[in-house]
Amino acid sequence: METVLPLFSNGFIDSNLNYILAVGIGILFGFILERGGFGTSAHIAPVFYFKSTIVPKIMVSAIITTATLILLGTLFGYIDFSQIFIPTTYLWPYLVGGVIFGLGMVMSGWCPGTAVVGIATLKIDAIFFALGLLVGMFFYFDIYQYIIDFANSGNLGKFTIDKLVGGDIRISYLVTVAVSFGLLLFVMAMKNIKDKQGEN
Amino acid sequence: MKENNYWSPVIAGIILGIALFISFMVAGQGMGASGAFARATAQATFTVDPSFAQNAYAGKYLKHGNALMNWTVLEVAGIFIGGLISALLARRIKPEITRAKGYSSGKRLFFAFLGGVIVAAATRLTRGCTSGQALDGAATFSVGAWIFMLAVFGSGFLFSFLFKKQWKGVE
């Protein structure tokens, strides 16, 4: 069977149409993020205190939904999985960068995508966060030449789960579902414990 | 008129997952956000100082012309429009500084700004943020997405005691 997806990578739409569709896809994302409650830091920061499970519930159901559709499309031969963009894994920068990101996120209550929605709904803290993003990018551009070796260390290439544990895309899918549910159950259990302890 | 017409988180997640799948199937890539802020900064700096095209990091954004002519930048413009439409329909647009009752708004805005500086630098190390790295990566079976997510969550939890006053009672 001939693979037709993704449309852009397989030449079914040109780059101009891809750009126009980018705006449309973004509108979908923005609408969904706002309806999901990501337009306010009040729904994002409490996850780090195990007071809310909105963020992990949305993340996990989105991940499993997309992963299921990609798995089926690939197994039935409609999708050329190799044409889907997967970020290269850089072990050490991801670990250190993730720790730095977590500090900034609990401090601000925002991440870059949700802040765009926050700005649209006039959250002043989202606007200040976005200004900080611009300054932080400039800062990184300036220091990059000094950390270039670290920033590119631990390069594992396009490192999908099957490359780590063996098997094929079906194993990747099963591990993804298991880890997603595991994380969600952990967060829900922690929230239950917190709820029983009550506010302090 | 209902004052709160948010979707339930699982429904919102499933719809987001379908939209993310559509994005992968059309463009070959998923949701992104931090890249647009990086490109905006690069383009603005370049406009003021053309020698910035030689910058070790931002040079790659500038060598093909305007850094803003890019899929993720246009998609982020869409996110803004979509967020605005949803909030308008739900009558949820009002200026607000989200924080604990009685917490200084100056301090809150300072931490929002500083958090932004920190998050921006982090996203360059991690090649994306909660959307472009965590969500897209996990949905496409990347190990790196999970390394990133667990580091973010662990760190946020570890440092959460520092900002307890700012978020007290905020839900």
Boltz contact constraints between the chains, C-beta under 6 A:
constraints:
  - contact:
      token1: [A, 5]
      token2: [B, 25]
      max_distance: 6.0
  - contact:
      token1: [A, 6]
      token2: [B, 25]
      max_distance: 6.0
  - contact:
      token1: [A, 6]
      token2: [B, 28]
      max_distance: 6.0
  - contact:
      token1: [A, 7]
      token2: [B, 26]
      max_distance: 6.0
  - contact:
      token1: [A, 8]
      token2: [B, 27]
      max_distance: 6.0
  - contact:
      token1: [A, 8]
      token2: [B, 28]
      max_distance: 6.0
  - contact:
      token1: [A, 9]
      token2: [B, 28]
      max_distance: 6.0
  - contact:
      token1: [A, 18]
      token2: [B, 27]
      max_distance: 6.0
  - contact:
      token1: [A, 19]
      token2: [B, 74]
      max_distance: 6.0
  - contact:
      token1: [A, 21]
      token2: [B, 26]
      max_distance: 6.0
  - contact:
      token1: [A, 22]
      token2: [B, 71]
      max_distance: 6.0
  - contact:
      token1: [A, 22]
      token2: [B, 74]
      max_distance: 6.0
  - contact:
      token1: [A, 22]
      token2: [B, 75]
      max_distance: 6.0
  - contact:
      token1: [A, 23]
      token2: [B, 74]
      max_distance: 6.0
  - contact:
      token1: [A, 23]
      token2: [B, 78]
      max_distance: 6.0
  - contact:
      token1: [A, 25]
      token2: [B, 23]
      max_distance: 6.0
  - contact:
      token1: [A, 25]
      token2: [B, 75]
      max_distance: 6.0
  - contact:
      token1: [A, 26]
      token2: [B, 75]
      max_distance: 6.0
  - contact:
      token1: [A, 26]
      token2: [B, 78]
      max_distance: 6.0
  - contact:
      token1: [A, 26]
      token2: [B, 79]
      max_distance: 6.0
  - contact:
      token1: [A, 27]
      token2: [B, 78]
      max_distance: 6.0
  - contact:
      token1: [A, 27]
      token2: [B, 81]
      max_distance: 6.0
  - contact:
      token1: [A, 27]
      token2: [B, 82]
      max_distance: 6.0
  - contact:
      token1: [A, 28]
      token2: [B, 19]
      max_distance: 6.0
  - contact:
      token1: [A, 29]
      token2: [B, 19]
      max_distance: 6.0
  - contact:
      token1: [A, 29]
      token2: [B, 31]
      max_distance: 6.0
  - contact:
      token1: [A, 29]
      token2: [B, 79]
      max_distance: 6.0
  - contact:
      token1: [A, 30]
      token2: [B, 79]
      max_distance: 6.0
  - contact:
      token1: [A, 30]
      token2: [B, 82]
      max_distance: 6.0
  - contact:
      token1: [A, 30]
      token2: [B, 83]
      max_distance: 6.0
  - contact:
      token1: [A, 31]
      token2: [B, 82]
      max_distance: 6.0
  - contact:
      token1: [A, 31]
      token2: [B, 85]
      max_distance: 6.0
  - contact:
      token1: [A, 31]
      token2: [B, 86]
      max_distance: 6.0
  - contact:
      token1: [A, 32]
      token2: [B, 15]
      max_distance: 6.0
  - contact:
      token1: [A, 32]
      token2: [B, 16]
      max_distance: 6.0
  - contact:
      token1: [A, 32]
      token2: [B, 19]
      max_distance: 6.0
  - contact:
      token1: [A, 34]
      token2: [B, 83]
      max_distance: 6.0
  - contact:
      token1: [A, 34]
      token2: [B, 86]
      max_distance: 6.0
  - contact:
      token1: [A, 34]
      token2: [B, 87]
      max_distance: 6.0
  - contact:
      token1: [A, 35]
      token2: [B, 7]
      max_distance: 6.0
  - contact:
      token1: [A, 35]
      token2: [B, 12]
      max_distance: 6.0
  - contact:
      token1: [A, 35]
      token2: [B, 86]
      max_distance: 6.0
  - contact:
      token1: [A, 36]
      token2: [B, 7]
      max_distance: 6.0
  - contact:
      token1: [A, 36]
      token2: [B, 12]
      max_distance: 6.0
  - contact:
      token1: [A, 37]
      token2: [B, 6]
      max_distance: 6.0
  - contact:
      token1: [A, 40]
      token2: [B, 98]
      max_distance: 6.0
  - contact:
      token1: [A, 41]
      token2: [B, 98]
      max_distance: 6.0
  - contact:
      token1: [A, 42]
      token2: [B, 98]
      max_distance: 6.0
  - contact:
      token1: [A, 42]
      token2: [B, 170]
      max_distance: 6.0
  - contact:
      token1: [A, 45]
      token2: [B, 167]
      max_distance: 6.0
  - contact:
      token1: [A, 46]
      token2: [B, 171]
      max_distance: 6.0
  - contact:
      token1: [A, 48]
      token2: [B, 156]
      max_distance: 6.0
  - contact:
      token1: [A, 48]
      token2: [B, 157]
      max_distance: 6.0
  - contact:
      token1: [A, 48]
      token2: [B, 160]
      max_distance: 6.0
  - contact:
      token1: [A, 49]
      token2: [B, 160]
      max_distance: 6.0
  - contact:
      token1: [A, 51]
      token2: [B, 171]
      max_distance: 6.0
  - contact:
      token1: [A, 54]
      token2: [B, 9]
      max_distance: 6.0
  - contact:
      token1: [A, 57]
      token2: [B, 9]
      max_distance: 6.0
  - contact:
      token1: [A, 57]
      token2: [B, 10]
      max_distance: 6.0
  - contact:
      token1: [A, 58]
      token2: [B, 9]
      max_distance: 6.0
  - contact:
      token1: [A, 58]
      token2: [B, 12]
      max_distance: 6.0
  - contact:
      token1: [A, 58]
      token2: [B, 13]
      max_distance: 6.0
  - contact:
      token1: [A, 61]
      token2: [B, 10]
      max_distance: 6.0
  - contact:
      token1: [A, 61]
      token2: [B, 13]
      max_distance: 6.0
  - contact:
      token1: [A, 61]
      token2: [B, 14]
      max_distance: 6.0
  - contact:
      token1: [A, 62]
      token2: [B, 13]
      max_distance: 6.0
  - contact:
      token1: [A, 62]
      token2: [B, 16]
      max_distance: 6.0
  - contact:
      token1: [A, 62]
      token2: [B, 17]
      max_distance: 6.0
  - contact:
      token1: [A, 63]
      token2: [B, 138]
      max_distance: 6.0
  - contact:
      token1: [A, 63]
      token2: [B, 139]
      max_distance: 6.0
  - contact:
      token1: [A, 65]
      token2: [B, 14]
      max_distance: 6.0
  - contact:
      token1: [A, 65]
      token2: [B, 17]
      max_distance: 6.0
  - contact:
      token1: [A, 66]
      token2: [B, 17]
      max_distance: 6.0
  - contact:
      token1: [A, 66]
      token2: [B, 20]
      max_distance: 6.0
  - contact:
      token1: [A, 66]
      token2: [B, 21]
      max_distance: 6.0
  - contact:
      token1: [A, 66]
      token2: [B, 139]
      max_distance: 6.0
  - contact:
      token1: [A, 67]
      token2: [B, 139]
      max_distance: 6.0
  - contact:
      token1: [A, 69]
      token2: [B, 21]
      max_distance: 6.0
  - contact:
      token1: [A, 83]
      token2: [B, 28]
      max_distance: 6.0
  - contact:
      token1: [A, 84]
      token2: [B, 24]
      max_distance: 6.0
  - contact:
      token1: [A, 84]
      token2: [B, 28]
      max_distance: 6.0
  - contact:
      token1: [A, 84]
      token2: [B, 140]
      max_distance: 6.0
  - contact:
      token1: [A, 85]
      token2: [B, 28]
      max_distance: 6.0
  - contact:
      token1: [A, 85]
      token2: [B, 29]
      max_distance: 6.0
  - contact:
      token1: [A, 86]
      token2: [B, 140]
      max_distance: 6.0
  - contact:
      token1: [A, 86]
      token2: [B, 142]
      max_distance: 6.0
  - contact:
      token1: [A, 87]
      token2: [B, 127]
      max_distance: 6.0
  - contact:
      token1: [A, 87]
      token2: [B, 128]
      max_distance: 6.0
  - contact:
      token1: [A, 87]
      token2: [B, 133]
      max_distance: 6.0
  - contact:
      token1: [A, 87]
      token2: [B, 137]
      max_distance: 6.0
  - contact:
      token1: [A, 89]
      token2: [B, 143]
      max_distance: 6.0
  - contact:
      token1: [A, 89]
      token2: [B, 144]
      max_distance: 6.0
  - contact:
      token1: [A, 93]
      token2: [B, 125]
      max_distance: 6.0
  - contact:
      token1: [A, 94]
      token2: [B, 126]
      max_distance: 6.0
  - contact:
      token1: [A, 94]
      token2: [B, 144]
      max_distance: 6.0
  - contact:
      token1: [A, 94]
      token2: [B, 147]
      max_distance: 6.0
  - contact:
      token1: [A, 94]
      token2: [B, 148]
      max_distance: 6.0
  - contact:
      token1: [A, 95]
      token2: [B, 151]
      max_distance: 6.0
  - contact:
      token1: [A, 97]
      token2: [B, 122]
      max_distance: 6.0
  - contact:
      token1: [A, 97]
      token2: [B, 125]
      max_distance: 6.0
  - contact:
      token1: [A, 97]
      token2: [B, 126]
      max_distance: 6.0
  - contact:
      token1: [A, 98]
      token2: [B, 148]
      max_distance: 6.0
  - contact:
      token1: [A, 98]
      token2: [B, 151]
      max_distance: 6.0
  - contact:
      token1: [A, 98]
      token2: [B, 152]
      max_distance: 6.0
  - contact:
      token1: [A, 99]
      token2: [B, 151]
      max_distance: 6.0
  - contact:
      token1: [A, 99]
      token2: [B, 155]
      max_distance: 6.0
  - contact:
      token1: [A, 100]
      token2: [B, 118]
      max_distance: 6.0
  - contact:
      token1: [A, 100]
      token2: [B, 122]
      max_distance: 6.0
  - contact:
      token1: [A, 101]
      token2: [B, 119]
      max_distance: 6.0
  - contact:
      token1: [A, 101]
      token2: [B, 122]
      max_distance: 6.0
  - contact:
      token1: [A, 101]
      token2: [B, 152]
      max_distance: 6.0
  - contact:
      token1: [A, 102]
      token2: [B, 152]
      max_distance: 6.0
  - contact:
      token1: [A, 102]
      token2: [B, 155]
      max_distance: 6.0
  - contact:
      token1: [A, 102]
      token2: [B, 156]
      max_distance: 6.0
  - contact:
      token1: [A, 103]
      token2: [B, 155]
      max_distance: 6.0
  - contact:
      token1: [A, 103]
      token2: [B, 159]
      max_distance: 6.0
  - contact:
      token1: [A, 104]
      token2: [B, 115]
      max_distance: 6.0
  - contact:
      token1: [A, 104]
      token2: [B, 118]
      max_distance: 6.0
  - contact:
      token1: [A, 104]
      token2: [B, 119]
      max_distance: 6.0
  - contact:
      token1: [A, 105]
      token2: [B, 156]
      max_distance: 6.0
  - contact:
      token1: [A, 106]
      token2: [B, 156]
      max_distance: 6.0
  - contact:
      token1: [A, 106]
      token2: [B, 159]
      max_distance: 6.0
  - contact:
      token1: [A, 106]
      token2: [B, 160]
      max_distance: 6.0
  - contact:
      token1: [A, 106]
      token2: [B, 163]
      max_distance: 6.0
  - contact:
      token1: [A, 107]
      token2: [B, 111]
      max_distance: 6.0
  - contact:
      token1: [A, 107]
      token2: [B, 115]
      max_distance: 6.0
  - contact:
      token1: [A, 107]
      token2: [B, 163]
      max_distance: 6.0
  - contact:
      token1: [A, 108]
      token2: [B, 112]
      max_distance: 6.0
  - contact:
      token1: [A, 108]
      token2: [B, 115]
      max_distance: 6.0
  - contact:
      token1: [A, 108]
      token2: [B, 116]
      max_distance: 6.0
  - contact:
      token1: [A, 111]
      token2: [B, 129]
      max_distance: 6.0
  - contact:
      token1: [A, 111]
      token2: [B, 130]
      max_distance: 6.0
  - contact:
      token1: [A, 112]
      token2: [B, 33]
      max_distance: 6.0
  - contact:
      token1: [A, 112]
      token2: [B, 34]
      max_distance: 6.0
  - contact:
      token1: [A, 112]
      token2: [B, 37]
      max_distance: 6.0
  - contact:
      token1: [A, 112]
      token2: [B, 129]
      max_distance: 6.0
  - contact:
      token1: [A, 113]
      token2: [B, 33]
      max_distance: 6.0
  - contact:
      token1: [A, 113]
      token2: [B, 131]
      max_distance: 6.0
  - contact:
      token1: [A, 116]
      token2: [B, 76]
      max_distance: 6.0
  - contact:
      token1: [A, 116]
      token2: [B, 79]
      max_distance: 6.0
  - contact:
      token1: [A, 116]
      token2: [B, 80]
      max_distance: 6.0
  - contact:
      token1: [A, 117]
      token2: [B, 83]
      max_distance: 6.0
  - contact:
      token1: [A, 120]
      token2: [B, 80]
      max_distance: 6.0
  - contact:
      token1: [A, 120]
      token2: [B, 83]
      max_distance: 6.0
  - contact:
      token1: [A, 120]
      token2: [B, 84]
      max_distance: 6.0
  - contact:
      token1: [A, 121]
      token2: [B, 87]
      max_distance: 6.0
  - contact:
      token1: [A, 121]
      token2: [B, 92]
      max_distance: 6.0
  - contact:
      token1: [A, 121]
      token2: [B, 93]
      max_distance: 6.0
  - contact:
      token1: [A, 122]
      token2: [B, 93]
      max_distance: 6.0
  - contact:
      token1: [A, 122]
      token2: [B, 95]
      max_distance: 6.0
  - contact:
      token1: [A, 123]
      token2: [B, 96]
      max_distance: 6.0
  - contact:
      token1: [A, 124]
      token2: [B, 97]
      max_distance: 6.0
  - contact:
      token1: [A, 125]
      token2: [B, 97]
      max_distance: 6.0
  - contact:
      token1: [A, 125]
      token2: [B, 98]
      max_distance: 6.0
  - contact:
      token1: [A, 125]
      token2: [B, 112]
      max_distance: 6.0
  - contact:
      token1: [A, 128]
      token2: [B, 109]
      max_distance: 6.0
  - contact:
      token1: [A, 128]
      token2: [B, 112]
      max_distance: 6.0
  - contact:
      token1: [A, 128]
      token2: [B, 113]
      max_distance: 6.0
  - contact:
      token1: [A, 129]
      token2: [B, 112]
      max_distance: 6.0
  - contact:
      token1: [A, 129]
      token2: [B, 116]
      max_distance: 6.0
  - contact:
      token1: [A, 132]
      token2: [B, 113]
      max_distance: 6.0
  - contact:
      token1: [A, 132]
      token2: [B, 116]
      max_distance: 6.0
  - contact:
      token1: [A, 132]
      token2: [B, 117]
      max_distance: 6.0
  - contact:
      token1: [A, 133]
      token2: [B, 37]
      max_distance: 6.0
  - contact:
      token1: [A, 133]
      token2: [B, 116]
      max_distance: 6.0
  - contact:
      token1: [A, 133]
      token2: [B, 120]
      max_distance: 6.0
  - contact:
      token1: [A, 134]
      token2: [B, 41]
      max_distance: 6.0
  - contact:
      token1: [A, 135]
      token2: [B, 117]
      max_distance: 6.0
  - contact:
      token1: [A, 136]
      token2: [B, 117]
      max_distance: 6.0
  - contact:
      token1: [A, 136]
      token2: [B, 120]
      max_distance: 6.0
  - contact:
      token1: [A, 136]
      token2: [B, 121]
      max_distance: 6.0
  - contact:
      token1: [A, 137]
      token2: [B, 37]
      max_distance: 6.0
  - contact:
      token1: [A, 137]
      token2: [B, 38]
      max_distance: 6.0
  - contact:
      token1: [A, 137]
      token2: [B, 41]
      max_distance: 6.0
  - contact:
      token1: [A, 137]
      token2: [B, 120]
      max_distance: 6.0
  - contact:
      token1: [A, 138]
      token2: [B, 41]
      max_distance: 6.0
  - contact:
      token1: [A, 140]
      token2: [B, 121]
      max_distance: 6.0
  - contact:
      token1: [A, 140]
      token2: [B, 124]
      max_distance: 6.0
  - contact:
      token1: [A, 141]
      token2: [B, 55]
      max_distance: 6.0
  - contact:
      token1: [A, 141]
      token2: [B, 57]
      max_distance: 6.0
  - contact:
      token1: [A, 141]
      token2: [B, 58]
      max_distance: 6.0
  - contact:
      token1: [A, 144]
      token2: [B, 56]
      max_distance: 6.0
  - contact:
      token1: [A, 144]
      token2: [B, 57]
      max_distance: 6.0
  - contact:
      token1: [A, 145]
      token2: [B, 56]
      max_distance: 6.0
  - contact:
      token1: [A, 151]
      token2: [B, 125]
      max_distance: 6.0
  - contact:
      token1: [A, 159]
      token2: [B, 143]
      max_distance: 6.0
  - contact:
      token1: [A, 160]
      token2: [B, 141]
      max_distance: 6.0
  - contact:
      token1: [A, 160]
      token2: [B, 142]
      max_distance: 6.0
  - contact:
      token1: [A, 161]
      token2: [B, 141]
      max_distance: 6.0
  - contact:
      token1: [A, 161]
      token2: [B, 143]
      max_distance: 6.0
  - contact:
      token1: [A, 164]
      token2: [B, 143]
      max_distance: 6.0
  - contact:
      token1: [A, 172]
      token2: [B, 141]
      max_distance: 6.0
  - contact:
      token1: [A, 176]
      token2: [B, 141]
      max_distance: 6.0
